[in-house]
Amino acid sequence: MIVSIAFLLGQTLMYASPLIFTSLGGTVSENSGVVNIGLEGMMVVGAFTAAAVGYFSGNAWVGLFAAGVAAGCFGLLHAVACVTFNADHVVSGIAINFLGPGISYFVSRLLFDGATQTRSLGLDNKIPRPLNGVFASNSVPDLLLNRYATAYLAVVAVAAVWFVLYRTRLGLRIRAVGEHPEAADTLGVDVKLVRYVSVVASGFFAGLGGGTLSIAIISQFRPGLISGQGFIALAAVIFGKWRPQGAFAACLLFGFAQALVVFLGLRTDALPTQIMSMLPYALTLVVLVGFVGRSAAPRAIGRPFGAGETT
């Protein structure tokens, strides 16, 4: 029983880590007032870039950083559309969700002989498990703590984003432009610059989330790898009331649902795999129906702003 619980908890953190990174990106962007439903497309770009760069460089860490940079560029594209040209945030995000996979598959075909999936990095070239071999194999500490390094980085990132948002001047400005950009503007805050920085950071985090999937949890990029996880991360932002600690808790809940699917799949075939695969997405719907009405988004979210406006 204890071994099973340790397995579930360890798997929960592993499967939650891509969602944690991506939800942090959504939290930063939306706290600044920019809706980012393009997280899904940014995750796909990050997943492909991490796997491709990791494969050609032989270094998973280089691939992971490249994933953040590549998805950050898509964040910049989203910022240009929404902040500079006052495009509808939802429409721009939908465009990113189409553009990201399209470009990823196109470049994959160019680099990997017409295939839409990358070649495997190999077990030795994936993101490492820093505690591998420290504990006895399949012991409770091993099942609980022997996770990929990205899982621990995700937890550190939650603390870092919380600190920036609530304990620094930059964080105060991010939250100010998300609540009342006109007031922030009158105090000399460059609203557009703050939003640009926030949305690019959002893309960077989403890229890390996608890269975590492709070069830590598995060892390659393939079509369908992300399969809605960007939207689950967005749901975690809402469920977490636009706070990093709340999004973290929501991601653990969704990660637990995925871990439970794996756990049940290893121990029973009573339920069809299709039914079990629906569990994380069904949980997302239940959570949104039950909690979205109780969450209050930043007041200026999704609202265009032009310097000098006073309305």
N, C-alpha and C positions, 0 to 999 in steps of 0.2 A: 504493500500500500504506500509506504513512504517513498519507495523507489519510483512508483508511478507518479506520485505528486511531484517529485523532483524532476522527473522527465517532462511533465506538463509545464512546470514553471520555467524550466530551461528553454524549452521549445517556444514558450510564450514570448520570452525576451527576444529570441532569435527572429521569430516571424514579425514581431512588433517593430524591430529596429528600422526597416525601410519606411514604415508608416510614421515612426517618430520623426525621422529626418524630414520627411515630406510635410507632415503636419506643422512642424516648426516653421517651415518656409511659408505655409499658408497663414500661420499666426502672425508672422512679421508683416507680410504683405497686407493682410486685411486690417491689422491694427493701424496701418498707415492710410487706410481708406480705399485701397485698391483690391477689388475682388479678383481672386486668381483661381478660376476653375480649370486653368490650363495645366494644373499640377500633373495630371495624367500624362499629357504629351511630354512634359519636361522630364518625368520619370523615365519614359521610354527612351528619350534622347540620352539621358544619363546612363541607363542600363546598357545601351548599345555602345556608347563611347567608352565606358569603363571596360567592357569586354574586349572591344577592338584594340584600344590603346594598351590594355593589360596584356593582350596576346602578342602584339608586335614588340612591345618594350620588354616583356618578360617580368614586369613589375606591377603587381596589383595596386600598390599604393599610388603609383603614377597614374594608373587607369582611373582610380577613384577620384583623384584630384581633377583629372581631365573631364570626368563626368560632371563634376560640379561646375567647371568653367563652361562646358558646352551647354548645359541646361541654363546656366546664368545668362548666356547669350540669348536664349529664348526668353528669359525673363526680361532682358533689355528690350527685346522686340515687343513684348507685351507692354512694357512701360512706355515705349515710344507711342504705341497706339493709344493707350489709355490716358497717359499723363500729358503728353505733348499735343496729341490730336483729338483728345477727348472722345475717343471711340467708346462704344458701349463695352463695358468690362466683360460681360458674359459672352458677347459675340467674339471679342478678341480671344478669350479663353478657349472657346470652341474651335476657333481657327488654329490655335496652338495645338490643341488635341488632335487635329487632323494633320497639321504640318509636321509635328514631331515624329510620329510613326512613319509618315511618308518619306521624309528625308532619311530616317534611320534605315529603312528597308532598301532605299535606293543606294545609299553609300555601302551598305552591307553587300549588295549584289556586285558592286564594283570591286570591293576588296576581297571577297570570299567566293570568287568563281561563280557568280550568279545565285548564291545561296542567300536567303534572308535570315540566316542564323550564323553566328560567328563560330569559329573553331574553339574547342574547349581549352581553357587555360591549363588544365591539369591540376591535380590535388596539391602539388608542391608550390604552385604559383598563385593560388587563391589568397585572399585575405587570411592571415594566420589566426590560429587559436592560441593566444598567449599563455593560457594555463594548460595546454595540452601536455599530458604526461606528468603533471604535478600530482594529480590524484589517481587512485587506483581506477582502472577502467570499469565503467558502468557502476561505480559507487555513487552514493547520493551526492557528495560534493562535485564529482565529475559530471554527472547528469545536470546538475543545477548551474554550475559555474563555468564549465568548459565550453564557452561560446566564442564565436568569431569576434575579433577586436572591434568591428563596427558596432556590435551590440553595446559594448562599454562606451564607445565614442558617442553613441546616440544618447546615453544617459548623461554624459558630460555636456553634450550640446544642449540638453534641456536646461541644465543649471546655468550654462553660459547665456542662453537666450533670455532666461528669466532675469538674470543679473543685468543684462544690457537694457531690457525693457523697463525694469523697475528700479534700477539703482544707478543709472547713468543719464547724462544730459541728452545723449542721442536717443535713448529709449523714451525719455519724456517728450522729445520732439516728435518721435514716431507716433506716440499715442495722441499727442496734441493735434497733429494734422489729420488723424483719423477721426477725432471727435469734433473739432471745430477749426478747420483749416483757415478760415477768414481771421479768427482771433490770433492764431499762430502767425499768420502773415503780418498782421499789424505789429507784432512783437519782433519782427525782423527774421523770422524763420523762413528759410527757402523751402516752401511746401513741395514744389516740384522735385527739387533735389532729394529731399528726404524720401519722397515716394519712389524716385528712381532707385535709390540705394536699397530701399526695402524690397522692391519687386525683383531686382537683380539678386539680392540675397535669398529671396524666396526660390528663385530658379536654382541657385547654387545648392540649397538644401534639398530640393526635389531631385537634383542630379545625384547627390550623395545617396538619397533613398533608392533611386533606380540602380545605381552602381552597387549598393549593398546586396540587392537581389541577384545581380548577374555575376558578381565575382566573389561573393562571400557565401550566400545561401546555396547558389548553384555556381557553375563555372563557365557559363556562356550566355550569350544573348540569343533569344529566339522569339518569334512572333507569339503573342499571347502571354508573354512572361509577366507583364504588369497587370493586365486583365482586370481593370477597375480599381486597383489599389490606390491610385491617385484620388479617386472619388471617395474611397473609404477614409483616406487621410483628410480630405476636405470635411467629411462628416465628423471626424475627430476634432477638428478645429471648432466646429459649431457646438458639438457636445461638450467640449472643454471650455466653452464660453470665451473663446478667443484669448485664452491664457495658456502659456506653454505647459504649466504643470497639469492643467485640465486636459489638454490635448494628449499629454503623455499618458495619463490615466486611461483615456479613451482608447489610445493605441494598444495599451496592454490588454484591454478588454477584447478588442478585435484580434489581437495576436493570440489571445487565449482561445478564441473561437477556431482559428486556423490550427493551433496546436491540438485542440480537441479532435478536429477532423483527422489529423495524422494519428493521434493516439487510438481513436476508434477504428481507423482503417487497419492498424496493425493487429488489432485484437478481435475484430468481428467482421463478418461479411453479411450481417443481417440486414443492413441498410444499403441500398444502391449507392455507388460512389457519387453519382450525380446529386443525390439528395444531400449527402454529407458536404459536397463542395459548395452547396448553396448556403451553408450555415453562416459564414462570415458576412455575406451580402444580406441575408435575411435579418441578421442581427443589426446591421447598419440601418435597415429600414425601421426596425422596432425602436432603436435608439433615437432616430430622428423624429419619428412620430411621437415618442414619449417625452422628448426633451427640447426639441427645437423651439417650441412655443415659450419655453421658460428661459431661453437664452437671449441676451440683449447684445446685438452687434454694435460696433463703433458707429456713432451717429452719422458720420459723413461717408460711410462705406458705399462705394459705387457711384458717388456723386462727383461730377467733374469740377475742377477748380482752375481758375485763371488768376494769375498774379494781379493783385489790385482790386479783385472783386470784394464787395462788402455785403453781398446778399447771402 
